[in-house]
Each structure stands twice: as C-alpha cells, then as structure tokens.
Amino acid sequence: MKKINHKLMSSNFTRDDFKTLENFFKKANENTILTQGPKVLEFEKKWSKWLGVKYSTFLNSGSSANLISLKILKIISKKKDEVIVPTHTWVSDIASIIQVGLKPVFVDMDFFHLGPMNDQIISKINNKTAAVFLSHIQGFNALSTKLYNILKKKKIPLIEDVCESHGAKFKNKKLGSFGLMSNFSFYYAHHMSTIEGGMISTDSKKIYELSRILRSHGMVREIKDKSLQKYYFKKYKDLSEKFIFLYDAFNMRNNEVGAILGINQLKNLDKNNKIRSRNLDYFLKNIDGSKYLNTFRTKGSSNYAFPLIIKKKSLNFRKKLEDTLNKLNIEFRRGGAGGGNQLRQPYLKKYMKGYKKKNFKNVDHMHFFGYYIGNFPKLKKEKIFQICQVLNKI
Ligand SMILES: Cc1ncc(COP(=O)(O)O)c(C=O)c1O
C-alpha cells in the first residue's frame, strides 16, 4: 500500500504573518514594548468585535482561560459549589474546577455533537449548581435551545469552552457569545494561532475587570474603571496603590508578539473556517456510514479535526484500523478530545466516589473506539477521498 502521509495538524502561520512581525521589529527600538501592551489591547478589541461581545482578555493559553473563568466563578458564586462539566473534554476543564475548590459533576457525551448530553445536564441541576461549564467539541455546537432557556430561567451561569470551535454558530450567533464567559485557545493548529494563547470573552464589565485583575497577579492597578480603582485605593490606605493584590491570582499575560500574530491571523479566520467545513462535509459524504459514525450535527459547525468513530465495539476492527493508519502514515489520536473519558484518568481517581462507569457509556465508546484525524485548510479534496477509500475497505 502506498503511504498517504496525512498529518494530524498543520501550522496556521503564513509568510504574511512573519512579514507582519518583520515590519514590527524593523521599526522597533530599545523603547518598544514586547510584554503586554497596545497590540494586546488592539487584538482584544478586534476579537470582541469578531465574536460579537463587549470585552475580551488575551491570555497565555486556553487552559489559563479555563482557570481564570473558574476562579471568577468561585469569587462570584458564594455558597454554590457544584459545576456541571462534560467527561469528554480537555483535562483543564475539569482540573480548573478542582483547583479553585469547586466540585465537578460529570455528564456523559452525546454522539450528535460530542459535547455533554443536554438532558443529563438538566437532570443534574440543583440548588448547589454554581455553573454549567460546557465544551463545544471539535467544532460542533453542544448547546440546545432547551438547555439555554432553562439556564437563563434559573439564572445559572453558563461558561463556554470554545477552544476547539472558533467561529461555530448556534441560532446564527457565534459560540462564545452565549455564556457569561467564554474561553478560547490559540495553540498551534487550532482554528487560528498566537503560538501559545487564549482569550476570555464576556459582555459583563464586572467579569472583564476580574479577568484583567486575575491575569496580572490580582493587582488593582489592572482595573480599567478609574472610579473602582479609587474605591480600592481608599479601602486599603495602608498599601501602595501600585501593589494592592485583591486575590490569590496568577500571571497569565500574553505579549505583543502573540497579539500581532493574532490580529493578522484573525483576518483569515472566516475564510479558513469555510474550508474546514467544506472538508468535513466531504469526509462525511465519502466515509462509509455503516462502519463509521456520520450523523453529527453539522449545522453551524466549524470543524477542528475529523472525528472517526467506529460504530461497532470491535477490538478486531480497531486493530485493523490502527494498523492501516500506521502503515499509510495517517496520524491519529484515539479517544477524541483530551483522550476520551476523563473519568478514567489518574488525576481524577480520588474524586470518583459514587460514580459508576456504566453511566458513562457514550464517552467510554469514544474512549475505546473514537479517533480524530487531521482536517485543516491546506487539506485537499483528493486526499480526503483517498483516506475515506482506504478506511471504507477495512
Ligand atoms: C476543549 C479544549 N479546552 C481547552 C484546551 C486548552 O487549550 P491550551 O492548549 O491553549 O491550553 C484545549 C486544548 O486544545 C481544548 O481542546
């Protein structure tokens, strides 16, 4: 068999990005700011406009966005301490809940969109629910009208993890504009990149100010609203105005280089997302639906990677599939987002009391029989067709 050589991911950076950096450095002198500065603010403004929200805070990773949003939740949620979270998600979605001293409540995966089952979320809401932390996985929208309305009615905050789904839509509006806060990642080969990077976006001025404070050591001087700054200066008269640390916080700032790349990458995001969606449709049209799942909710999606999920629980089929992928040099990951069922990971062992693995059948299927392979704007139709043909022959 001739090798297909298909990579899992492909860099988003182009010559144009590097030229933009070159121009910046050509004009730079010893006074040029490289740490967080005016370019970061410009990127945050442009990102907010693109997303359709009022405020954004640029950070050093999507995981930092997860941790800061959960720290904010801890500050605002008073006595409520449960956070409903998917089992098919990235490690930092669950770790951040534990790290701020809240309690994760787990939900199984829905094969329609690979995010959490919305009815299970609804069934787990109670008077201790501080928030629903919902991940939109691999470009699919995981939010239903029913869940959205219930959360609104019960005034339960929604935090959206959109790290894998930039530009995907629900009700014709971009994901990340529904929650009280939403988190994005700009890591290598995500829909766009800033080398490392993340963003928290929100319509709430209070959340925005908190995210700025927490990003920079908990410092009052990071607050945009001058009257609020003055309030704290007066309150803590024994402290130097430049060194008032309101919370036990972090340094999760990004820098001017990341922001310059972000501004430039943003220009191509919508165009690239269209190609990602076209590629997904082509994969789904050509993949054998009797062997692999092809019934995802593609409406409004903005595909991150192609989800290749074996329908039958057959270890024999799985072995043949992995052998074929390896032989043809088609890179893959087993388990979907974050390696599948987070409940099977060692870091969660001591939080598993009362949980029955059999209640998480879908995510377990994903764990053992679900994969993803690369889909990126540079991928050509002919290659997708070739890949589907060999997969269908197994
Ligand atoms: C769903 C999800 N959330 C969060 C993250 C974390 O982002 P980062 O790698 O920028 O920390 C990822 C990483 O890819 C992710 O897939």
The ligand as a Gaussian input file, in Angstrom:
#p B3LYP/6-31G(d) Opt

LIG

0 1
 C      -11.656000      21.778000      24.577000
 C      -10.331000      22.356000      24.988000
 N      -10.275000      23.157000      26.059000
 C       -9.118000      23.702000      26.478000
 C       -7.933000      23.462000      25.815000
 C       -6.670000      24.049000      26.331000
 O       -6.070000      24.971000      25.469000
 P       -4.497000      25.252000      25.572000
 O       -3.807000      24.131000      24.894000
 O       -4.313000      26.558000      24.837000
 O       -4.159000      25.351000      26.997000
 C       -7.931000      22.622000      24.699000
 C       -6.655000      22.335000      24.014000
 O       -6.550000      22.039000      22.885000
 C       -9.155000      22.055000      24.275000
 O       -9.195000      21.228000      23.224000

